[in-house]
Amino acid sequence: MKTAWRHGSLIAAGVAAALVMAAPAAAAERDGDVTFSKDIAPILQRSCESCHRPGGGAPMALISYSDVRPWARSIRNRTTAREMPPWFIDKNIGIQHFKDDPSLSDAEIATIAAWVDAGSPQGNPADLPPPLEWSAAGWSIGEPDLVVSSRVGTVPADAADWFGEWDPPAPTGLTTNRYIKSVEVKEVRVAGDTSVRKDTPGAKGAGRADLNLWVVHHAVITAATPEQANESNGPVAASDDAFRLTWELGQNALSYPDGVGVELPADSVITFDSMHLHSIGEEVQARVDVAFDLHPEGYEPKYRQKSQAMSGSFDFALDIPSNDENIYRDGFYRLEQPARLMTFEPHLHSSGTRMCIEALYPNNAREMLNCADYDHNWVKVYVYEEDAAPLLPAGTVIHLMAWYDNSVSNRNVVDPRNWKGWGNRSIDDMFYNLPRLIYLTEEQFEAEVAARGGSPLFAASQDQ
């Protein structure tokens, strides 16, 4: 009953939100024609400009009317198909309250289509919203307190996919322990002494966000001691709550909730392991930059965050036949102590198309938490709003479900004639959920549940 009530409340909230979002379209109908200045620019600022700006992760800026007008028809087509902005959470299943959700409402999509069909008029420039201010270096988190760069590596024009470590580790330069507020990672192409983002007009692959544009697909980035980095044969973090991030192509910046500690230890180094590199038809020199926004010195968090790899299938258990477009696999992960789940992050490889996670509670109740489509070229981290983050009692089993398409219909698959199993290369496959979570004591768990007015047996099933 409580689960049904919660989902019913979410549906009602969604309807209310749709009505609110419909207001701009309704106003446009009352005030006359839909125009860029009055109706389209606010949508682009909220949902597109974080990537589509100079120094952003997209191949072109969408800020001024002159920027946008040549792309108007493409914008209509991509938004109508819900391919842009990239946000793949299923809006009809599970929790819908996420931070920095850029997805468009039906009313906003209709407004964009009406504007394009009317000839994409500019309207009165006086109607434009105030421009957004972005970091001069292109960071969406603002001016960072610290930027750490990998070494510059050369990726040949034509070579096999490469997987391994990108030496050497890079020192943070910190002399005291600091806690992270937010972190953002980007690939930077290097030409001589000048760093050039690959959204340069006319660059190979312009207009696409895939492996024709980027050479680094993903990497495991950690904060370790110099001794750990020298002795390790793979990714290692300085401690259980020190910084560790699996950064992937198309990933959004990550902000940690207030009161949650993710540490950059003093005298630590940043390691760049499990690098997945791809040739793009031209020799490329590139590095990876990691930007940190830090809490002030002396900040002490209430909780320490953990990063957890929940595996649905490992080694030879992952069996993906050739020439099959609808392959289903599932697995289970048991929580030994209470936890607050802060993020949902599917991690598949090139043939992956969808993942769902379901909570199986100790009293035999079950609840579908979330489903999301998956594109290996747009790997997203979905960060729950604090009051919507699932609270899971000890003994909860996370049921992981994944779907794969190893056929010609999946443009990410190199050769669908090949069987695929578990492996580190992007042309192999994986089956992980990579959430950030907080492990709680029983007393902390009961306090968190009580703050939401809920029952400890249905902690994730209460309306926010």
N, C-alpha and C positions, 0 to 999 in steps of 0.2 A: 504494500500500500504506500509506504513512504517513498519507495523508488518511483512508483507511478506518479505520486504527487509531485516529486521533484522534477521529473521530465515534463509533466504537464505545465508546471510553473515556467520551465525554460521555454516551452513552446509559446506560452502566453507572453513571456518577456520578448521573445523573438518577434511576435506579431506587433507588440507595442513598439519595438525598435524599428520595424519596417515602416510603421505609420509615421514615426518621427523622421526617418530618413526620406520618406516620401515628400516631406514638407518642401524641400528645395524645388522638386519637380512641379509640385502644385503651385508654388509661388511663381515659377517661371511661366506656367500656363496663364496665370492671372496677369502677370506683368508684360506679357508679350512673348517675343521669340526668345528661345534659349540662346545665350551668347557665351563666348569664352570668358569674358571678363566677369560676368555675374554668376555663371552657373558651373562652368567647367574648371576654371582655375582653382576654386576651393576643393574640388574633388581631387585634382592632381596633387595639390599640396598635401592633403591628408594621406593619400594612398599610393602615390607614384614618385613624388619628388625625392624621397629618401634614397632612392636608387638612381632615378633619372635626373641627374644634375652633374655639373662638372666635378670630377673626382669621385662620383658615385659608382656603384657596381654595374650600372646599365650602360649599354653602348651609345646612348644619346640622351641629351637633356630634354626635359619636358617642363620648362618653366615659363618662358615668354610665349606670346602668341606666335611669333616667328619661329620659335622652336617647335611648336606643337602642330601648326597648320599642315606641314608636309606629311605628317604622320596620322592625320585625323582618321582616314578610312581604316588604317591598320589598327588604331586604338579602338575604334568601334568594333572591328571584327574580333580582336583579341579579348576585349572585355565582355562582349556578348557571349563568347565561347567560355568565359571564366578561366582563360589561360593567363590573364593578367588582371590585377597583380597576383603574383604566385602565392597562393594560400590554399592548401589542399584539404583542410579539415572538412569532414562531412557535416553539413549544417543541419542534418536531420537526425543525428545520432549523438547522444552523450552531452558532455559539458561544452558550453559555447562561450564561456567567459575567459578570454585570453588577452594578455597584454599586447599592445602594438599590433592589433589585428587590422591589416590594411584592406581587407576584402570589401567589395562593393555590394551595396544593397541592390535589389531589383530596380528600385526607383532611380538610383544613380546610373545604372547601366542604361536604363531607358532614356535618361536625360542626355547621356553621351550620344546615343543613337539618334535622338531627335536633333541634336546639334549638328551632327555630320550630315544627316539627311536634308537639313535646311541650308547646307552649303558652308557650314562651319563659320558663322559670322563672328567677328571679333567683339562687337558691342562697344560700349563706352569704357575707355580705359579707367575712368574715374570709379568704375564699379569693382576694379580689381582689389582683392584682399591685400593687406600688407605683405611684402615678400618675407619668406622664411630666411633665417640666417643659419648658415652652415659653417662648419669648421673649414678654415682655409686649406687644410690638408685633406679634406674630403671625408672626414669621419662623421658618421651619423650620431655618435655619442657626444659630440661636441669636442672641444679642445682637450685631448687626453692629458693626464698627468705623467704618463710614461709610455713610450713606444720602444718595443724591442724588435729587432730585425734579425732574420736568419741570414746566413751567408748568401751571396749571389751564386746561383747555379745555372749551368748551361744545359738546355734541353735541345737535342738535335732536331733537325727538320723532319727526319723520318727515322723512327726507332720504335722498338717494342715498348709497351707500357712498363714503367719502372716502379718498383716498390722497395722502400728501404729507409735508411736514416739520412738526414741532411745535416752533416757535421759542419762546424763544431757547435756546441751549445753556446748561447749568447747570454752574457751576464746581465742581470737586471740593474745592477748598480745600487740596489737598496741597502741601506745600513741598519734599518729597523724592520721588523715585521709589519706588513701593511695588509689591509683587507680590501677586496675588490668590490666596487659598486657595479661596474659594467665593463665589458670587454668586447672588442671588435677586431676582426682579422681580415686582411685583404692581401691579395697577390699584387705585386708591383713589378712591372716590367722595367728593366734597367737598360739604358743605352748610353754607354760612356759614363759620364759623371751625372747624367740627368735621369731621374726616375720618371717614367712615362706610363700613365695609366693606359690600359688597352682599349679604352673607349675613345681613343684618338680618332677623329673623323677619317674615314677611308681605311681604317685598320681592317685586316683580314678578319672576316667573321662579324663585321659590324651589323648590328641589328639582331644578333643572336646571343643567347646566354648559355652556351654549351661548350663542349670540348673543342670546337673550332676556334674558340676565343681564348680560353684559359689553358694553361699548361699544368697547374696544380689542381688536382681534384679534391683530395683531402689529406689531412695530416693529424696526428695526435700530438698536441702541444701541452707540455707540462712544466711546472716549476719544480726543480730538483736541486739538491745540493751538488756542488761540483764533483764530489766524490761519487755520488750516486750516478751522475751522468757519465763519468768515466768508466765505471764498473758495470753499467747496465748493458744488457743485450736486447733492449727494447724499451718501450715507454715506462717511466717510473716517476712517481710524484714524491716530493719531499716528505709528505705525511698524508694521512687519510683525508684531511680537509684542505690540503694545499691545492692550488690551481691545477686543473686538468681539463682539457677541452678537445673533443674530436671536431675539428673544423672541416667543413665540407663546402663544395661549390654551391654558390647561391644562398649560403646561410646568412641569417639575420644577426645583428648584434645581440648580445645577451646581457640583460640586467638582472642582478640578484636582488631579491626583496630586502627591505630594511630589516635588520635584526638577524640576517643570515650571513655567516662568515665564510668567505673563501679566501684563503691566505696566500700572499706572496711573501715567503720568508726572507729575512735578511740574508744577504750574500748568496741568494739563489741564482740559478741560471735557468733560462728557458730552453727546453729541448724540442727539436722538431723531428719526430719519429714517424714511422709508418707513412712516409710521403708517397702519394700516388701521383706520378707524373705521366703526361701524355704529350706526344709530338703533335704539332698542328700544321705541318707543312712548311714551316720556316724556322730557322734556328732562333731560339729565344733565350735571353738572359733574364732571370727573374728572381725575386726573393719574396718572402712572406713577412709582412709587418703585423705585429700584435700591439694594439692600443689598449691601455688600461686607464679607467677612471677610478680613483682610489678614495676610500674613506680617510678622514683626517687621522693623523697619528694619535694613538691612544684609544681609538674606537674599539669597543669590545662587543661582539655580537652575542645575541641570546642563544642562537643555534649555530652549529657548524654544518655546512652542506657536504653531502657525499655525492660522488659520481658513481653510478652503478651500471654495469653492463648486464642487462637481462637477456640471456640468450634463448631464442626459441629453438635453435637447432645448431649443432656444432659438428665439425669434422664430417665423417662419412654419413651422418644422419640426414644431411641436407641433400636431397635428390631432386634435381630439376631436369626433366627429360628434354630432349631436343624437339623443336617444331611443335611446341604446345603453348597455346596462348592463355590458358586458364589453369594454373597450377596452384594448389592450396597446401600450405603447411602450417602446423601450429606447434606450440610448446608451452611450458609452464614454469613459473618462477615463484617460489614461496618466500614471503617476508617473515623473518624470524622475530622481529620486534615491530612495534607500531611505527608508522612513518607518515610524513606529509609529502605527497608527490608534487613536485614543483613544475616539472616539464614533461612533455610527451615528445619523443624524438625517434621516429622510425629510422633505422639504419639497415638498408638493404644494399644491393649493388645494381648493376645495369639492367638486369631483367626484372627487378622488383617493381610492382605497380600499386600496392595498397597494403596497409597494416591497420589492425584493430587491436585494442587492449581491453580486456574485460576483468573485473574484480570478482573473484569467487571468495565470499566471506566465510569465516569460521562457522557461522550458523547455517550454512548451505544456501544463503541468499546469493544472488549474482547480479551484477550491474555492468553494462557496457559503458566504459568510460569515454572512449573516443575511437573514431576511425578517420583515417586520412589517406588520400591517394598519395602516390610516391613517384617522383621523377628524379632520377639519379643526377640530373643536372641542376636541380633546384631543391636541395636538402634543407628543410626548415626545422627550427626548434620552436615548439609551441609552448609558451610560458603561461601557466595558469594565473589568473588573478588570485591574489592571496586568499580571498574568501571563497574561492571556487576550487582551490587546489584539493584534490582528494585526500581525505584522512583515512588511513587504512590500518585496521587493528592487526596485532600480531597474529600470524597464521593465515593472513590473506594470501591467496594464490593469484598471481597475475597470469591470465590466459592470453598468450600472444598468438595472433593470427596474421598470416601474410599470404599475399598472392603474387605470382610471378607470371611474366609473359616472355617466353623464350621462343618467339616466332618472328616472322618477317614484319608483323604489324608493330613491333616495338623498335623504334628508331635508335634506341640506346644499345641494342644488342648487335655485336659485331658480326657474328655468324651463328644463326639459330640452328644450324645443323649439328652443333656441338652440345653434348650433355654438359651440364654445369653442376658443380658441387661447391662446398665451402672452400674459400681461399682468400688470400690477401689482395690479389690483383682485382682491379675493377671488372675485368672480364670473367672473374669467378663470381661467387656470390656469398652473401651473409644473411643472417636473420637475428637482428638485435633490436631491442628498445634501449636507448641510452639516456635514461632520465637523470635529472638532478633531484635528490630527495633529502629530507631531514629525518633521521632516526630519532624517535622520541622515547622517553621513559613512559611507563604506564601513567604516572601522575601528569606528565606534560600532555600526553594524548587525551586524557580525560578532561583536562583544562581546555585544550583546543576544541574538543567536541562540545563542551558546555558553552564555550563562547559563541558557538553557532546554534545553540539551543537544540542539539541533536542527541541521538542515541548512540552509545559506543559501538553497537553492533551494526549500525547503518551510518557510520560516520561520513561516508562519501555520498550518502543518499539524501542529504538534507538540502533544501533550497538555500541559496545564498541570500 
